[in-house]
Amino acid sequence: MSAVVYVRDVMSKDVATLELNDKLQIADDVMKLGRIRHMPVLDDNGTIVGVVSQRDLFRGALARCIGYGEFAQQKILDQLVVKEVMSRDVVTVNPFAPLQQAARLMLDRKIGCVVVAEEGRLVGILTESDFVRMFAGAS
């Protein structure tokens, strides 16, 4: 019989976040520099209101700049704000939930991450990379 592994045991605790009115250029820069694919969006009270993924950035920029060059794409990202492209349907999980439950949720919803929250406050993020890191034996 194996011990239960909890979300808190595997999640990333040091989470880069965005605010609603941050420019997409900021999100793009942070994601590229930190090799991050998902960033929770917080309102002025620190409440989780959305998630921005690399896919959201791509879709937002693409919608505005099909056929334009790199400079134009960067300019577009500097004009759009996070709240215009973020996913508002945030899937959250409690840090004390069994990891298997979180994995099932991600598979069922076909999402690459779940935001880890306790009483509505961000405490971490669980991504596909966290599962890979766990099984690879890396910390």
N, C-alpha and C positions, 0 to 999 in steps of 0.2 A: 504494500500500500504506500503510495507516494504522498508527500506533503503537498498541501495546497500552496500554490504560488499566487501572490496577490499583485494587483496592478501597481501598487506602491513599490514593490520589489524590483520592477523592471522599467517603470516610466522614467522619462527625462524630467528632472526637477528644475533645471536651469532653462527656462523657456523665454525665448525672445517673443515680445508681443508688439502689437500695433494699436494705434488709436484710430477712431473713426475717420478723422480728417487728415491723417497722414497721407502724404503723396505716395502714389504707387512706386515712384522712383526709389523712395526710401525702402519700401518692402522688397523691391527687386534687388537693391544693393545688399541689404542684410541677408537675404536668402542666398545670393551668390557667394558672398564672403563667408557666411557660416555654413554653407552647404545644407541649407534648411529647405524643406519642401512645404511646411505648414506653419502658420503663425496665427495664434488666437488674437482676436480683436477685443479690446476692452473699452468700455465707455468711461466717462469722467469719474465714475464711482468705483471703477475696478471690476465691474460686472462684465461677464463674458457675453458678448453680443454677436460674435461672428468668428469665422475662420477664413483666412486667405491662404490659398494654395498656389503653387507655381502655375497650375492650370488656370486658376482665376486670373492671374496676371497676364498670362498668354492670351486668354480669351478677351480680356478687357483691352489689351493693346491691339490685338488683331482686329477687333471690331472697328477700331478707329483708324488703322493705318495700313490696310491691305495695299501692297504695292509700293510702300514708302521704304526708304533706306533706314539704316541704323540710327542716324541722327534724328530723323523724324520720329522713330519709335521711342527714343529716349525723351524727346520733347512731349510726346503723348503721355508717357508714364509720369512725367512731371506735372501734367495738367489734371490727371485723374486722381481721385482720392479713394482710399480703402473702402469706404462705405458704398461706393458705386459698383464694386466688383465682388465683395466678400460674400461668402455663403452664410446666410442667416440661420439656417437649420443646423445648429451646433449639436453634435452628438457628444454627450458627456457621460462619464463613468466615475464612480466613487473610488478613491484610492484603495479602499478595503474590499473592493469587488474581486472575486477570483479572476485570475488572468484569462482563464478559459472563457469566461463570460464575455470579457472585453473582446477577445479574439473572435468569438461567434458574432458579436455585434458588428465588428468591422467587416467580417465576411458577408453577413446578411445585408448590410447597408451598402456594401461595395465601396468602402471608404478606406483611405490610407492612414487615418489617425482618429483617435478620440481624445477629446480634451478631458483632463482629469480635474474634477472640481469637488470641493467640499463646502457645503452650505452656500453654493453659488459663487464661490471664490476659486480662482485658478490655483492649482497646486502642482500641476505637471501636464505633460502630454505623453501619450502612448502612440508610437508610430510603428510602421512595419519594420523600420530599422532597429527599433528596440527589441523586437522578436529575433531578428537576425543576430544582433549583438548577444542576446541571451544564449542562443543556441550555439554560437561560435565560442562561447566561454569568455567573451571580452567584457570589460566593465565600463 
